[in-house]
Amino acid sequence: MENNSKNGKITHELNYITSNRFYVEIESSITASFSECSGLGVEIQHETRFEGGVNDQQRILLGQAKFSNVTLKRGMTEDLIFWDWVSGILSQTPKRRCNVNILLFNQAGETMQCWTLLGAVPVGWKAPALQANSNSVAIEELVLAYEGLKILKSSESSGGGAIELKAGRHSSGYFIE
C-alpha cells in the first residue's frame, strides 16, 4: 500500500496481486512447480466470557494458535521427492522437518509476499485418480502440517524472498530465528 499526496489529501493505493504466480521452496530451493496451494491459515482459539452487570460487552480470552494444513497439488512427474519425504516419515527416526516457503509474485516477476511454514512435515500424500478414458494431467497431492508461520512482504524480503531459519530449535523444542 502506498501513501500519495494529491491536493493536500493523503490517498492510499493498494497493489493487488493475482494468485496464479507462485512458487514453493523446500529448504530454500525451488523443488517443484505446483498448480495449486490451498489451506494456508491460522485460527486463534478463544473463549467468550460475560461479566455480571455488564450487559453491553463481552470479554474475549485468547488461547493457542492453530495452523491449518496446507495442500499442494502438482502434475505428477517421475520425480519421487515428495514420496521420498513421506516414506522417510514412515520409517526414519528422527522425522525430517523442513521450512517451506510459498512465494507470491506479481506479473513483473517480483516477490510480493513470502509465507514460511516452520517445521513442516508431510501428513498426507495422494496419488492421482487413474482413468483409462481420460487425457487430463495426473495430479499428485501433498498435505503439510507445520509448527509456525512467518510472513514477509516484498519490502522486507531480499533476493527470492525466502526465509531460512538456520538457528534450528530452542531447547524448549520450538523453532527460533
Short mmCIF file of the C-alpha atoms (twelve columns), coordinates in Angstrom:
data_MODEL
# 
_entry.id   MODEL 
# 
loop_
_atom_site.group_PDB 
_atom_site.id 
_atom_site.type_symbol 
_atom_site.label_atom_id 
_atom_site.label_alt_id 
_atom_site.label_comp_id 
_atom_site.label_asym_id 
_atom_site.label_seq_id 
_atom_site.Cartn_x 
_atom_site.Cartn_y 
_atom_site.Cartn_z 
_atom_site.pdbx_PDB_model_num 
ATOM 1   C CA . MET A 1   0.000   0.000   0.000   1 
ATOM 2   C CA . GLU A 2   1.377   3.384   -0.961  1 
ATOM 3   C CA . ASN A 3   0.586   6.779   0.528   1 
ATOM 4   C CA . ASN A 4   0.297   9.508   -2.083  1 
ATOM 5   C CA . SER A 5   -0.497  13.149  -1.524  1 
ATOM 6   C CA . LYS A 6   -2.872  14.750  -4.025  1 
ATOM 7   C CA . ASN A 7   -4.099  18.285  -3.426  1 
ATOM 8   C CA . GLY A 8   -3.052  18.044  0.217   1 
ATOM 9   C CA . LYS A 9   -5.089  14.848  0.770   1 
ATOM 10  C CA . ILE A 10  -3.446  11.543  1.550   1 
ATOM 11  C CA . THR A 11  -4.668  8.697   -0.632  1 
ATOM 12  C CA . HIS A 12  -3.897  5.005   -0.263  1 
ATOM 13  C CA . GLU A 13  -3.204  2.919   -3.355  1 
ATOM 14  C CA . LEU A 14  -3.343  -0.838  -2.971  1 
ATOM 15  C CA . ASN A 15  -1.151  -3.134  -5.011  1 
ATOM 16  C CA . TYR A 16  -3.411  -6.105  -5.787  1 
ATOM 17  C CA . ILE A 17  -1.678  -9.312  -6.768  1 
ATOM 18  C CA . THR A 18  -3.037  -12.163 -8.840  1 
ATOM 19  C CA . SER A 19  -2.913  -15.555 -7.150  1 
ATOM 20  C CA . ASN A 20  -1.705  -17.518 -10.165 1 
ATOM 21  C CA . ARG A 21  2.033   -16.758 -9.914  1 
ATOM 22  C CA . PHE A 22  3.635   -18.614 -7.020  1 
ATOM 23  C CA . TYR A 23  6.497   -20.963 -6.239  1 
ATOM 24  C CA . VAL A 24  7.106   -23.331 -3.370  1 
ATOM 25  C CA . GLU A 25  10.579  -23.738 -1.891  1 
ATOM 26  C CA . ILE A 26  11.563  -26.555 0.420   1 
ATOM 27  C CA . GLU A 27  14.752  -25.812 2.378   1 
ATOM 28  C CA . SER A 28  15.229  -22.623 0.288   1 
ATOM 29  C CA . SER A 29  15.373  -24.287 -3.132  1 
ATOM 30  C CA . ILE A 30  12.526  -24.364 -5.641  1 
ATOM 31  C CA . THR A 31  11.716  -28.053 -5.649  1 
ATOM 32  C CA . ALA A 32  8.688   -28.422 -7.888  1 
ATOM 33  C CA . SER A 33  6.145   -26.460 -9.839  1 
ATOM 34  C CA . PHE A 34  2.709   -26.571 -8.257  1 
ATOM 35  C CA . SER A 35  -0.635  -25.887 -9.867  1 
ATOM 36  C CA . GLU A 36  -2.452  -25.275 -6.577  1 
ATOM 37  C CA . CYS A 37  -1.713  -24.323 -2.986  1 
ATOM 38  C CA . SER A 38  -4.622  -24.173 -0.548  1 
ATOM 39  C CA . GLY A 39  -5.449  -24.155 3.147   1 
ATOM 40  C CA . LEU A 40  -2.862  -21.658 4.379   1 
ATOM 41  C CA . GLY A 41  -4.262  -20.082 7.529   1 
ATOM 42  C CA . VAL A 42  -4.275  -19.702 11.270  1 
ATOM 43  C CA . GLU A 43  -7.089  -19.743 13.814  1 
ATOM 44  C CA . ILE A 44  -6.628  -18.412 17.317  1 
ATOM 45  C CA . GLN A 45  -8.530  -20.368 19.923  1 
ATOM 46  C CA . HIS A 46  -10.639 -18.125 22.129  1 
ATOM 47  C CA . GLU A 47  -13.270 -18.143 24.826  1 
ATOM 48  C CA . THR A 48  -16.068 -15.683 25.345  1 
ATOM 49  C CA . ARG A 49  -16.766 -14.658 28.942  1 
ATOM 50  C CA . PHE A 50  -19.561 -12.482 30.273  1 
ATOM 51  C CA . GLU A 51  -19.346 -10.318 33.362  1 
ATOM 52  C CA . GLY A 52  -22.301 -9.904  35.670  1 
ATOM 53  C CA . GLY A 53  -23.887 -6.471  35.341  1 
ATOM 54  C CA . VAL A 54  -22.026 -5.641  32.087  1 
ATOM 55  C CA . ASN A 55  -24.736 -6.275  29.526  1 
ATOM 56  C CA . ASP A 56  -23.303 -4.315  26.589  1 
ATOM 57  C CA . GLN A 57  -19.887 -6.046  26.302  1 
ATOM 58  C CA . GLN A 58  -18.191 -9.405  26.449  1 
ATOM 59  C CA . ARG A 59  -14.641 -10.445 27.236  1 
ATOM 60  C CA . ILE A 60  -12.574 -12.453 24.747  1 
ATOM 61  C CA . LEU A 61  -9.802  -14.613 26.237  1 
ATOM 62  C CA . LEU A 62  -7.188  -15.640 23.687  1 
ATOM 63  C CA . GLY A 63  -5.539  -19.034 23.630  1 
ATOM 64  C CA . GLN A 64  -3.279  -21.063 21.366  1 
ATOM 65  C CA . ALA A 65  -2.875  -20.582 17.626  1 
ATOM 66  C CA . LYS A 66  -3.928  -23.496 15.418  1 
ATOM 67  C CA . PHE A 67  -2.394  -23.610 11.936  1 
ATOM 68  C CA . SER A 68  -4.416  -25.291 9.212   1 
ATOM 69  C CA . ASN A 69  -2.834  -27.891 6.957   1 
ATOM 70  C CA . VAL A 70  -1.584  -26.749 3.550   1 
ATOM 71  C CA . THR A 71  -2.384  -28.818 0.475   1 
ATOM 72  C CA . LEU A 72  -0.058  -28.643 -2.529  1 
ATOM 73  C CA . LYS A 73  -1.061  -30.091 -5.901  1 
ATOM 74  C CA . ARG A 74  1.113   -30.616 -8.936  1 
ATOM 75  C CA . GLY A 75  1.187   -32.543 -12.159 1 
ATOM 76  C CA . MET A 76  2.766   -35.892 -11.428 1 
ATOM 77  C CA . THR A 77  6.272   -36.488 -12.773 1 
ATOM 78  C CA . GLU A 78  8.856   -39.249 -12.455 1 
ATOM 79  C CA . ASP A 79  10.419  -37.247 -9.575  1 
ATOM 80  C CA . LEU A 80  9.661   -39.018 -6.275  1 
ATOM 81  C CA . ILE A 81  10.796  -36.179 -3.960  1 
ATOM 82  C CA . PHE A 82  7.503   -35.990 -2.070  1 
ATOM 83  C CA . TRP A 83  7.025   -39.730 -1.766  1 
ATOM 84  C CA . ASP A 84  10.618  -39.989 -0.513  1 
ATOM 85  C CA . TRP A 85  9.846   -37.388 2.179   1 
ATOM 86  C CA . VAL A 86  6.655   -39.223 3.215   1 
ATOM 87  C CA . SER A 87  8.444   -42.571 3.120   1 
ATOM 88  C CA . GLY A 88  11.149  -41.163 5.404   1 
ATOM 89  C CA . ILE A 89  8.466   -40.033 7.864   1 
ATOM 90  C CA . LEU A 90  7.044   -43.557 7.879   1 
ATOM 91  C CA . SER A 91  10.366  -45.278 8.529   1 
ATOM 92  C CA . GLN A 92  13.041  -42.948 9.912   1 
ATOM 93  C CA . THR A 93  13.798  -41.518 13.307  1 
ATOM 94  C CA . PRO A 94  14.128  -38.597 13.791  1 
ATOM 95  C CA . LYS A 95  11.434  -37.393 11.414  1 
ATOM 96  C CA . ARG A 96  12.679  -34.865 8.814   1 
ATOM 97  C CA . ARG A 97  11.014  -31.470 9.131   1 
ATOM 98  C CA . CYS A 98  11.615  -28.687 6.630   1 
ATOM 99  C CA . ASN A 99  10.913  -24.991 6.358   1 
ATOM 100 C CA . VAL A 100 8.718   -24.433 3.312   1 
ATOM 101 C CA . ASN A 101 8.470   -21.034 1.590   1 
ATOM 102 C CA . ILE A 102 5.445   -20.129 -0.512  1 
ATOM 103 C CA . LEU A 103 6.418   -17.165 -2.696  1 
ATOM 104 C CA . LEU A 104 3.825   -14.998 -4.449  1 
ATOM 105 C CA . PHE A 105 4.971   -12.939 -7.440  1 
ATOM 106 C CA . ASN A 106 3.443   -10.060 -9.380  1 
ATOM 107 C CA . GLN A 107 3.237   -10.009 -13.179 1 
ATOM 108 C CA . ALA A 108 6.718   -8.421  -13.381 1 
ATOM 109 C CA . GLY A 109 8.222   -11.411 -11.550 1 
ATOM 110 C CA . GLU A 110 8.914   -9.513  -8.314  1 
ATOM 111 C CA . THR A 111 8.326   -11.253 -4.982  1 
ATOM 112 C CA . MET A 112 5.316   -9.615  -3.335  1 
ATOM 113 C CA . GLN A 113 4.894   -11.831 -0.291  1 
ATOM 114 C CA . CYS A 114 6.505   -14.889 1.268   1 
ATOM 115 C CA . TRP A 115 4.844   -17.284 3.702   1 
ATOM 116 C CA . THR A 116 7.224   -19.611 5.554   1 
ATOM 117 C CA . LEU A 117 5.843   -22.768 7.116   1 
ATOM 118 C CA . LEU A 118 8.133   -23.544 10.061  1 
ATOM 119 C CA . GLY A 119 8.949   -27.161 10.789  1 
ATOM 120 C CA . ALA A 120 6.668   -28.526 8.058   1 
ATOM 121 C CA . VAL A 121 6.107   -32.244 7.908   1 
ATOM 122 C CA . PRO A 122 4.037   -34.251 5.417   1 
ATOM 123 C CA . VAL A 123 0.871   -35.663 6.946   1 
ATOM 124 C CA . GLY A 124 -0.760  -36.794 3.724   1 
ATOM 125 C CA . TRP A 125 0.118   -37.823 0.186   1 
ATOM 126 C CA . LYS A 126 -2.309  -38.810 -2.512  1 
ATOM 127 C CA . ALA A 127 -1.649  -40.376 -5.893  1 
ATOM 128 C CA . PRO A 128 -3.829  -39.250 -8.802  1 
ATOM 129 C CA . ALA A 129 -7.009  -40.961 -9.854  1 
ATOM 130 C CA . LEU A 130 -6.240  -43.216 -12.809 1 
ATOM 131 C CA . GLN A 131 -8.845  -43.357 -15.578 1 
ATOM 132 C CA . ALA A 132 -8.300  -45.158 -18.880 1 
ATOM 133 C CA . ASN A 133 -10.718 -42.883 -20.765 1 
ATOM 134 C CA . SER A 134 -9.203  -39.578 -19.552 1 
ATOM 135 C CA . ASN A 135 -6.446  -37.490 -21.121 1 
ATOM 136 C CA . SER A 136 -6.056  -34.974 -18.264 1 
ATOM 137 C CA . VAL A 137 -2.825  -34.456 -16.316 1 
ATOM 138 C CA . ALA A 138 -2.328  -36.766 -13.327 1 
ATOM 139 C CA . ILE A 139 -2.320  -34.602 -10.181 1 
ATOM 140 C CA . GLU A 140 -0.254  -35.546 -7.126  1 
ATOM 141 C CA . GLU A 141 -1.275  -34.088 -3.750  1 
ATOM 142 C CA . LEU A 142 0.885   -33.381 -0.690  1 
ATOM 143 C CA . VAL A 143 -0.569  -32.247 2.657   1 
ATOM 144 C CA . LEU A 144 1.709   -30.454 5.116   1 
ATOM 145 C CA . ALA A 145 1.243   -29.711 8.822   1 
ATOM 146 C CA . TYR A 146 3.553   -27.108 10.329  1 
ATOM 147 C CA . GLU A 147 4.532   -25.701 13.703  1 
ATOM 148 C CA . GLY A 148 4.584   -21.977 12.983  1 
ATOM 149 C CA . LEU A 149 4.195   -19.313 10.300  1 
ATOM 150 C CA . LYS A 150 6.261   -16.281 9.277   1 
ATOM 151 C CA . ILE A 151 5.118   -13.770 6.661   1 
ATOM 152 C CA . LEU A 152 7.238   -11.210 4.834   1 
ATOM 153 C CA . LYS A 153 6.019   -8.605  2.365   1 
ATOM 154 C CA . SER A 154 8.056   -7.532  -0.652  1 
ATOM 155 C CA . SER A 155 9.797   -4.586  1.011   1 
ATOM 156 C CA . GLU A 156 11.091  -6.819  3.841   1 
ATOM 157 C CA . SER A 157 12.435  -9.642  1.714   1 
ATOM 158 C CA . SER A 158 15.729  -9.890  -0.066  1 
ATOM 159 C CA . GLY A 159 16.511  -11.970 -3.110  1 
ATOM 160 C CA . GLY A 160 13.861  -14.622 -3.660  1 
ATOM 161 C CA . GLY A 161 12.027  -13.590 -0.516  1 
ATOM 162 C CA . ALA A 162 12.738  -16.837 1.262   1 
ATOM 163 C CA . ILE A 163 13.220  -17.150 4.985   1 
ATOM 164 C CA . GLU A 164 15.860  -19.614 6.029   1 
ATOM 165 C CA . LEU A 165 15.965  -20.305 9.744   1 
ATOM 166 C CA . LYS A 166 19.438  -21.612 10.441  1 
ATOM 167 C CA . ALA A 167 19.341  -21.392 14.224  1 
ATOM 168 C CA . GLY A 168 17.195  -24.531 14.460  1 
ATOM 169 C CA . ARG A 169 15.258  -25.397 17.605  1 
ATOM 170 C CA . HIS A 170 15.465  -23.862 21.045  1 
ATOM 171 C CA . SER A 171 15.964  -26.289 23.940  1 
ATOM 172 C CA . SER A 172 12.207  -25.963 24.556  1 
ATOM 173 C CA . GLY A 173 11.584  -27.591 21.170  1 
ATOM 174 C CA . TYR A 174 10.334  -24.501 19.285  1 
ATOM 175 C CA . PHE A 175 11.912  -23.093 16.130  1 
ATOM 176 C CA . ILE A 176 13.921  -19.886 16.568  1 
ATOM 177 C CA . GLU A 177 15.339  -17.372 14.094  1 
# 
